[in-house]
């Protein structure tokens, strides 16, 4: 069984997504080759059998470079399993799968190898259930991004191979513009306040934002809050937005729909405030307060300065 | 100019009761009592398409795959101002195979390619399978470029400015050739509501039925379906006044040495 993981290295350190993939596959480390297009300095120690480097592929079309890399590697080495541990995975995997006749899955929870049998698990029914698929063909997949904390044990000096494939791949047009959005605050915050529809309006959201600045917390919102335009898209927490893992996640006025919960389940503590005792959020929270969030926040703000 | 939006009718999972999340022997979950609604991402993509069609003579069409019961959703789209609606007829369920879904859509859409199709809209993902691949696969089968995670599209003379989420921000791309987009959530893209008059008129409109080829895929199979159970260990701070609740909350936070 040959497993190819396509990831990123920066200054010989793997990216978070690459780290997550290598940890998920650590039981099969001897069958894993990590493939990157970043420069590598020897020696390097990674939890895989080999490092393969496409350092001569350049240009500004990252997606096209990844496609060229993956398709070239598949043509040469025909790996049984390909894992794309990059943020462009959802865009390139289906295209590569069609071209190379691989089965494709995105955002998987786990991969299990049992002899020749390959099983992939991923969330279905909006995250309320998990489907386990048995795959008969070569597989190309990505893992669901998590804030992965595990450190892997490196093998001895990893063998490095450099590919001779050269190419410059640039975008068709040069008039694209990128609006940079700093999401570090939300993704790295230790304390996050998440607002649900129960917060009710923009004015209350603004008050919570002002309160969060006082206490050094970041603010996120559920899908319905974003749909209403009360918070911008990059504050979306949930299955199709960000997955966060702060020390404290304070959830205000959210019912606890599963797609949202999948975005906060990795939090160390979840505290929920909701006026409905039967709200699903309380099935997942560590602590619950059945009350109007406004009165709790006013009191919390008043006493916070005393901490 | 023509635009097509691919939409799917799904169950409203928010109203399914906690105790009804049970897997039966045939690996299905019986939630037939739940409302059928348009997939939320497809609502956002339909709204984007309608906004682009609001101010000129662009022809708009919605396409779905399913049984006759899905025509309710198509009539809702017609009531919102879509020019025509097509149902790709099949009794099979393709929730777990996005490639087969893409082939069925391609069978219909490839026959429409002579009609100056400018943009094909798909939602980013849909229940039940939540694969998030159908749009990208359809684009590849049709030989069209695909832009994923689209949040907004604006018309600029003979081109479109498409905004989509990328790592670290939003990229704005100018596009002047046919393209397929997969649409994600963004601010203020709630699907508009139809008037009563428009809804009544939509009931009289004809929905075109298309019969696709038959496709099979044996490359993988569903082996197990498991419910993701909640933790159920919530400690309630109750039967006390506001001030005491907050004192308890602050105490918990301090005890856990989180603050």
Interface residues (C-beta under 8 A of the other chain):
Chain A: X87 X88 X90 X91 X93 X94 X95 X97 X98 X99 X103 X104 X105 X106 X107 X119 X120 X122 X123 X124 X125 X126 X127 X128 X129 X130 X131 X132 X133 X134 X135 X136 X137 X173 X175 X176 X177 X178 X179 X180 X181 X183 X190 X191 X223 X226 X227 X228 X229 X231 X232 X233 X234 X236 X239 X240 X241 X247 X248 X255 X257 X258 X261 X268 X269 X271 X272 X277 X280 X282 X283 X284 X285 X286 X287 X288 X289 X290 X291 X295 X296 X299 X300 X303 X304 X307
Chain B: X13 X14 X16 X18 X21 X23 X29 X40 X41 X95 X96 X98 X99 X124 X125 X127 X128 X129 X130 X131 X132 X133 X136 X137 X139 X140 X141 X146 X148 X149 X151 X165 X166 X167 X168 X169 X170 X171 X172 X173 X174 X184 X185 X186 X187 X188 X189 X190 X218 X219 X220 X221 X222 X223 X224 X225 X226 X227 X228 X230 X231 X232 X233 X234 X235 X236 X237 X238 X242 X243 X245 X246 X247 X249 X250 X252 X253 X254 X256 X258 X259
